[in-house]
């Protein structure tokens, strides 16, 4: 199992920006494309936001590239602080909901902004 240490990838213990999340996503995708099992290690992360998680793992749940069953089998998240655990459920559930209803949501937003 490949271990991806988040703090090492982003160069610090604060995981808040979408740009850092994209870096993690890129590393993660490379490993998943090889069908390797991966652990995302959140050791030493002291601040974590949904913006970071949306970019890092939320887009994995688009259903276009990786089915949920594949992700369940190949992706393990470790060393997450108890206070941050609910963020993962929130991000994953929102991502699944968004990607399942992407067209309807985009139409609603366009209607709201452009009439």
C-alpha positions as CSV (number, residue, x, y, z in Angstrom):
1,X,0.0,0.0,0.0
2,X,1.3,3.4,-1.0
3,X,1.3,6.0,1.8
4,X,0.7,9.6,0.7
5,X,1.6,11.9,3.6
6,X,-0.5,15.1,3.2
7,X,1.9,17.3,5.2
8,X,4.9,16.2,3.1
9,X,3.0,16.8,-0.1
10,X,1.8,20.3,0.7
11,X,4.9,21.3,2.7
12,X,3.2,22.1,6.0
13,X,0.6,21.3,8.5
14,X,-2.2,23.6,7.3
15,X,-4.5,22.0,4.6
16,X,-6.8,24.8,3.7
17,X,-6.3,25.9,0.1
18,X,-7.8,24.4,-3.1
19,X,-4.4,24.7,-4.8
20,X,-2.9,22.4,-2.2
21,X,-5.9,20.1,-2.5
22,X,-5.3,20.0,-6.3
23,X,-1.7,18.9,-5.7
24,X,-2.9,16.1,-3.5
25,X,-5.5,15.1,-6.0
26,X,-2.9,14.9,-8.8
27,X,-0.7,12.7,-6.6
28,X,-3.6,10.6,-5.6
29,X,-4.9,10.2,-9.2
30,X,-1.5,9.0,-10.4
31,X,-1.5,6.2,-7.9
32,X,-5.2,5.3,-8.4
33,X,-4.7,5.1,-12.2
34,X,-2.1,2.4,-11.5
35,X,-4.8,0.6,-9.5
36,X,-2.6,0.8,-6.4
37,X,-4.0,0.8,-2.9
38,X,-3.3,4.1,-1.2
39,X,-3.5,5.5,2.3
40,X,-3.9,9.2,2.7
41,X,-2.0,10.1,5.9
42,X,-3.2,13.2,7.7
43,X,-0.6,13.0,10.5
44,X,0.6,16.4,11.6
45,X,-2.3,18.3,9.8
46,X,-3.5,20.8,12.4
47,X,-6.0,22.8,10.3
48,X,-8.2,21.2,7.6
49,X,-10.9,22.8,5.6
50,X,-13.6,21.5,3.3
51,X,-12.2,23.7,0.5
52,X,-9.0,21.6,0.6
53,X,-10.9,18.3,0.9
54,X,-13.2,19.2,-2.0
55,X,-10.2,19.7,-4.3
56,X,-8.2,16.8,-2.9
57,X,-10.8,14.0,-2.7
58,X,-14.3,15.4,-3.5
59,X,-13.7,15.3,-7.2
60,X,-12.8,11.6,-6.9
61,X,-16.5,10.9,-6.4
62,X,-17.6,12.4,-9.8
63,X,-18.3,8.8,-10.9
64,X,-16.6,9.4,-14.2
65,X,-13.2,7.9,-13.4
66,X,-13.5,6.0,-10.2
67,X,-16.6,4.1,-9.1
68,X,-17.3,4.4,-5.4
69,X,-16.7,0.6,-5.0
70,X,-13.2,1.1,-6.4
71,X,-12.5,4.0,-4.1
72,X,-13.7,2.0,-1.1
73,X,-11.3,-0.8,-2.0
74,X,-8.3,1.3,-2.9
75,X,-8.4,4.4,-0.7
76,X,-7.8,4.5,3.0
77,X,-7.7,7.7,5.1
78,X,-5.6,7.5,8.2
79,X,-4.4,9.7,11.2
80,X,-7.3,12.2,11.0
81,X,-8.1,14.1,14.1
82,X,-11.5,13.3,15.6
83,X,-12.6,16.9,15.2
84,X,-11.9,16.7,11.4
85,X,-13.6,13.4,10.7
86,X,-17.1,14.9,10.0
87,X,-15.6,17.0,7.3
88,X,-14.8,13.9,5.2
89,X,-18.4,12.7,5.3
90,X,-19.7,16.2,4.5
91,X,-17.3,16.5,1.5
92,X,-18.0,13.1,0.1
93,X,-21.7,13.3,0.5
94,X,-21.8,16.7,-1.1
95,X,-19.6,15.6,-4.0
96,X,-21.8,12.5,-4.7
97,X,-24.9,14.7,-4.6
98,X,-23.4,17.4,-6.8
99,X,-22.1,15.0,-9.5
100,X,-25.3,13.0,-9.5
101,X,-27.3,16.2,-10.1
102,X,-24.7,18.3,-11.8
103,X,-26.8,19.3,-14.8
104,X,-29.8,20.3,-12.7
105,X,-27.6,22.3,-10.3
106,X,-25.8,24.1,-13.1
107,X,-29.1,25.0,-14.7
108,X,-30.5,26.3,-11.4
109,X,-27.4,28.5,-10.9
110,X,-27.5,29.8,-14.4
111,X,-31.2,30.6,-14.1
112,X,-30.6,32.4,-10.8
113,X,-27.8,34.5,-12.2
114,X,-28.9,35.1,-15.7
115,X,-32.7,34.7,-15.6
